[in-house]
Amino acid sequence: MSKYTKNQIEHAKQQVQLLLASRGMTRHQLSFELGYGRDAVTSWLNGRVQLGKFQVQCLCDYFGVTESSIVGDPEELADYKLYKDGRYICRGPLKELSRIIGKDAGMLKYYAELHAQGKKTGNLTVVRSEE
């Protein structure tokens, strides 16, 4: 079974909420439609039960969407740590880091690749986090 990252799980929760709203459905209705107990979808969305590959596939089949529509692109949602002058600043997906510091996400990814090769990137260091 493929394990999703924390960011993918959060993305999936948001996507399911949007899909429910677009259909005018409640969590209980979706649970029933999928053949689960009344609170199954609520348990997935509040984190009491880990959302796994099988549940995601059920959601994809029901809503007629792809897996990446639900859980997002793992590369795009990967966590990175940002350091400036050797001091830890923050952690998040590249788009979020880009918004925070005003640098292009593509450039930050390039910095991460350089760091992985052991090369210096000036005063900014970007490191991909392992979950």
N, C-alpha and C positions, 0 to 999 in steps of 0.2 A: 504494500500500500504506500502510495506516494504521500509524503507529509508536506503540508503547506506551511509557508513561513507565517510568522505573526502578522506581517503586513498584508499577506494574501488573505488571511482569515478576516482581518478588519475590512479589507476591500470587499470580500464576499458578503459580510454582514450588511454593508452599505448597499450593495447591489441587490440583495434579496429584499431589503426594505423598499428600494425604488421599484422593483418588480411588483411587490405586493401593492404598493400605492398606485402603480399604473393600472393594475387590474381591479382595484377597489376591494382587495381581499384582506382578511385578517390572518394572523399567524395560525390561529386555530383552524381556519378554513383550509389553508395550505397543508397543514399537518394531516387533516382528514383526507384531502385530495391525494396526497402522497401515500396514504395508507398507514400513517404513523399515529401514535397516541396524540391526544389533544395538545399537549405542551411541547411536542418534539421541536418544532421550528423555534419556539420561544427559547428552548434550552440551547439550541445551536446559536441563536443570535445573542444570548447573554453570556455565552461561554461556559455554561454548566456542563455541556457535552461538546466534545471536540468535533468540529465539522471535518469529516473525512472525505476521501475520494468517492465512496459510494453515495453519500448524501449529496455531494456536489453533482454527481452524475444524475441522480434523481431530479434535482432542481433543473439541470440543463434540459433533460428530457421533457419535463413538465412545461417549462417556459419556452422551449424551442430555441435555446441559445447555446453557445459554445462554452467549454470549460473556462477559457480565458476571459469570456464575458463576465463570468461569476467571480473567479479568483484573481483575475488580472494576470499580467505578464510578470513572471518571477524576476526577470532581469530589471524591469522597470520599477518594481516594488522592493528590490533588494535594499537592505540597510547599509549605509556607509557612515563611517566616523570621520568627522572633520576636525583637523588640528590646525592651529595658526601659531607659528613660531614655537612649535613643539608642545603647545598647550591644547588640551581637549576643549573643543567648542560645543559640539552637539552631534547628534546622530539622527539619521533619517534617510529616506529615499533621495536620490539625486535631485529630483524636481524640487523637493522641499528645501534641500540645502542650497540649491540654486536661488530660490526665492529669498532665502534668509541672507545670503551674502552677496547677491547680485552678480554672480558669475554664471555663465552658460552651463547647463547640465552636461552637455557634451564635453566641455572643457574639464569639468570635475571628474567625469568618467575617465578621460585621458590621464588626469593626475593620478587616479587610482591605479590605472594600468602601469604608469611609470613607477609608482611606489611598489607595485608587485614585482617589478623588474629590478628593484633596488636603486632606482634613480631618484635624484632630488627634484623637487618641484617648487623651489623657492620657499616662501614663508608659509604656503598652504600645503597640507598633506591630507590626502583623502584615502581612507582604507576601507575596503569592503569588509563588512562584519559577517562573521559566520554564525548562523543560528543553530 
